[in-house]
Amino acid sequence: MAELHEECGVFGIYDPEGNPAGTTYYALVALQHRGQEGCGIAVNRDREIYQYKDQGLVNEVFNEEILSKLKGRMAIGHVRYSTAGGKTRENVQPLVLRYIKGTLAISHNGNITNTAEIKHELEHNGAIFQTTSDTEVIAYLIARERITSTSIEEAVKRAMKRLKGAFSLLVMSPNKLIAARDPWGFRPLSLGKRDNAVIFASETCAFDAIDAEFVRDIRPGEIITLEDGEMRSDTELCGGKSSLCIFEHIYFARPDSIIENEVVHECRKRAGAFLAEQAPVDADIVIGVPDSGLSAAQGYSEYSGIPQDTGFIKNKYIARTFIKPTQDSRETAVKMKLNVLKNVVRGKRVIMVDDSIVRGTTSGRIVKMLRDAGAKEVHVRISSPAFTWPCFFGTDVPSRDQLIANKLSVKETADYINADSLEYLSLENLHKIAPNSTCSFCDGCFTGNYPIDVSHLL
Ligand code: SF4
């Protein structure tokens, strides 16, 4: 149960015969795990862009009446978690921008590492920013490039050449829907279809939710333009070394999603199996910490032969609306999210599989819950290596001084969280969890080797 948050989720659809806003609503519900702070949908009707967005979960923000007013032939949507920019309503996306060539709507997932530099330059040329999000910087850059470009997709490409960092982008103009993925491919972005509709989504689980077919991943650096139902792909910026965030496979993505030819659930199972090989231990049961620890626990169990059981029940309804307790009752916060099945763990030697340890406090509380429930031994197995560096590409892996692995050894961490033993997935095995993948990976938060120079941010 990582203390970390997903970045954002984007969705776009060209569907002149259907109900793009309605479809986007269902797809955003399927992508809700990527952001629970706010969401929005923008539609294109007769070359005009209309939108509705607010803070809250998708089913809190939208209702039938609102959706029925969002008629159009194409739509883009967004679910947000703020890793850059504040938690204000203005930062909720899609961002709609009026400029000299018309109107643009933009949904963006990821963090840009040279925002400050570009923003400074734009401000010196008269730009006034209304939000604190990277997305507005991207939007301004595209709008500025559009003035001297022959087309909006050309402007997107020129803007992409300036941008460093993670961005899976959807841009809707009066006539076109454009999907673009940064040349490193940090964040996933997929292409799907349903009858005559063309669809883009952060994860393929959104296609399943709307009965669409997954066609392929958008290539790192690729720009796909849809105009009057015709699709064009520009691959001029493709071909560099890709760096998909490997933590998508460990934690961020939904287990039923397919990213770069790998089913996320299978990657997690492999991580669990590698852990069992790396760090075997005599025990009675294997339990996973929901949600992402469950697939890894299955892998551990299958490899080790130690039966897997359900040790925790997760409260699914807690999310954003939960009033967070004060510091001294944080234990209550964990208990509100997770409950131990006491009869399962009582008197047992338990292997607890979780996706990560960040600061160590949450892990300590979960181990305590197992002990309070009567577990005889608790052996913690983590399906990722130890975090030792922050992330600058759209997740909230925090600064080095907050990461427990930079303060304590593995043995000391085990003592700190009161586990009988602790083992992280080795770096070597991390890179074996997705053997069928069509891309390379970023592992910066585990190694400090970032695919982009971030020395100005460290
Ligand atoms: S630094 Fe870590 S969390 Fe950030 S993109 Fe790279 S692998 Fe993912």
Boltz pocket constraint, residues with backbone or C-beta under 6 A from the ligand:
constraints:
  - pocket:
      binder: B
      contacts: [[A, 186], [A, 243], [A, 244], [A, 245], [A, 246], [A, 247], [A, 248], [A, 390], [A, 391], [A, 392], [A, 393], [A, 394], [A, 395], [A, 397], [A, 442], [A, 443], [A, 444], [A, 445], [A, 446]]
      max_distance: 6.0
